Amino acid sequence: MLESLFRNPAWAGASSSKSKPAPVAGGPEGRPTMIDIRRANNVSIMMTRFKAFPGGVGGMMHAVLSFQGLTWEEMGLIRQIAPKKGERKDFKDFGGAPQDLTAAERVLLQMNQVPRLKAKCRVALFIMKWEELRNESVQALDTVQAACQELRRSSRLQSVLSCALTVSAPFAQHHPLTDLPLPLPAHGHRGRHFIQGPLTNRTAISDPGRSPFANQVGNAVNDGSPKGSARAITLESLAAFTSFKVTGSSAPSSSPPAQPARGPLAGAPQASTQARTLLDFLARVVRGLPGAAHQGAGGFLGGQTPSLPAAAPLLSGGLQELEEDAAVGLKKAMAEYAAICGRAWVGGQEGGGWPGAAGTSAARGGEDAFGARLHGFLASTEGARGDLAARRADVEAEVASVAAWFGERQPHRAPQALTLLITFITQFDAAYAMTAA
């Protein structure tokens, strides 16, 4: 019977070795009175995992408080079994004999002797998972930083975006691909260059070297566009390359006659009539450029940006999820620390050693051992947590910087902006691969 499996002399207050085994929960004489049948059955099922656990329920509680003898899965099961908020109050007020309860209820009555058992299990799970979470976070940050560096350094991406500006310019009056307000300086202009990054010139800079092809883009748009004021496209506009249809003679059906190609398109062969979208048109133009590389491992752009596939989901929420997991786990750990010792965690040398659990020695019980272990964890990981926070701030700044270089000046929109660019790169490589067919 469950009673004999879960009995432990150290926790004899909840059961007696002379007690008669209670009928199975849900039986004609064993219907639970403090929990419903479904909860009782779930507890009984989950407890089968611990039927051979040394010391029964008492041994399980000792393992929780000492951080010893439990796997991640077992700690998670105990958290599910542990009394819920309403159950804690009911079992605390229970004044009857344990033998009057069903086996599942006796388990919960015995577990209820550990204060905030669910919270302790949650904290223990966080501590057990901390190293894995930290390593995963560091790896994710490294991946995103590598992707940012690849985007900056990709000469192919610079060429593609230069062509994208020029290809889209003749059709600007028929499609919202360009930004119109300010004219670009003419070729040979010696003043301030109004190009900050590959896609925009919203911020004037005196050093065009910050954008490796600032003059090239500006002059290409000036020379190739019937609208001399067309100056840039936005990252959001790149998505329109797949929806802007191309029909018949390699140009949009609603467009004016194409102007002679200049700038980066000078000398490039005309795109095939098989192009269906402006993206197809762009891919064929790029393939025909002098010195353009052919499709290689990872794609035309992907070959120079191998970190992007792994970085995309991280920029789309993966990094934030990892950060929230760490922040929530740490917050719960500090809350339990304060609940045990009666004071908030103080890091650094000012914190000192473990102050001991609050309350009388009888009330403290296993609380002191759990609190001491928690104190050791918070103290020993303080440096690593600080390093991780600093690393995260550096990578966030890098993401914002690269996004600004590509025209997105609002830091909070930087991850979404780079996600749009990564999507465009994936779509372009697919279109580029089709040009070889």
Secondary structure, 3 states (H helix, E strand, C coil): CHHHHHCCHHHHHHCCCCCCCCCCCCCCCCCCCCCCHHHHHHHHHHHHHHCCCCCHHHHHHHHHHHCCCCCHHHHHHHHHHCCCHHHHHHHHHCCCCHHHCCHHHHHHHHHCCCCCHHHHHHHHHHHHHHHHHHHHHHHHHHHHHHHHHHHHHCHHHHHHHHHHHHHHHHHHHHCCCCECCCCCCCCCCCCCECCCCCCCCCCCECCHHHCCCHHHHHHHHHHHCCCCCCCECCHHHHHHHHCCECECCCECCCCCCCCCCCHHHCCCCCCCCCCCEHHHHHHHHHHHCCCCCCCCCCCCCCCCCCCHHHHHHHHHHHHHHHHHHHHHHHHHHHHHHHHHHCCCCCCCHHHCCCCCCCCCHHHHCCHHHHHHHHHHHHHHCHHHHHHHHHHHHHHHHHHHHHHHHCCCCCHHHHHHHHHHHHHHHHHHHHHHHHCCC
